[in-house]
């Protein structure tokens, strides 16, 4: 089973969730909201890493065309 695409989708959704948590929450002195905003930063950065890992796995597992050697000159 190809694991690249599910990782790319998971990482992208994590990144979008992190952006939403970071930019939509304004803590204004509330410690729990500040903690959620900081977790948004962590989730977004982790999502970027997971997306990169998914892209690399997708590229590694891609079937390459066999090399056709032509010795006729």
N, C-alpha and C positions, 0 to 999 in steps of 0.2 A: 504494500500500500504506500502510496506517495504521501509523505508527511509534510511536504513543503507548503502546499496550499492551505491546509488547516492551520498551520502555524502562522502563515501570513495573515489569514483572516482573524485569528485570535489576537495577534500582535496589533493589528490595525484597530480592532475594537478596544483593546486596552489603551492604546494611544489616544483614541477619541474620548474614552471615558476619563482618562487623566486630564485631558484638556478641559472637559466639562467641569470636573471637580475643581480644577485650579482656578478657572476664570469665572465661574458662575457663583462661587461662594465667597462672600466677604465676611471675614470673621468678626470684625468690630469688637474685639475684647473677649469674645467667647472662646474659651480654650478648646472645647470639643470641635467647633467649626474650624478652628485653626489647625487642629490635628487632621481633620478630614481634608483640608486644603493641602497640607503637607503630604498626605497619602496620595492625593491626586498627582503630585509631582513624581512620587515614587512609581505609581502605576503607569504614568505616561512614559517615563524613562525606561521602565521595564518593557513596556509595549514596543518601544523602538528597538530594543535588543531582540525581542522575540520575533519581530518582523524581519530584522536583518538575518537572524538565524533561519527563518523560513525561506527567505529568498536564496540564501546560500545552499540550503538543502535542496531546494527546487532545481537550482543550477547544477549541483553535483549529480543528482539522480536523473538528469535529463539524458535521454538516449542520444548518443552521438552517431552521426552517419559514418558508416565504415569507409575507410580510405580506399579509393579505387586507384590502384597503381597501373599506370600505362607505360610500358617500356618500349612501345613502338615509336621510333624516331623518324 
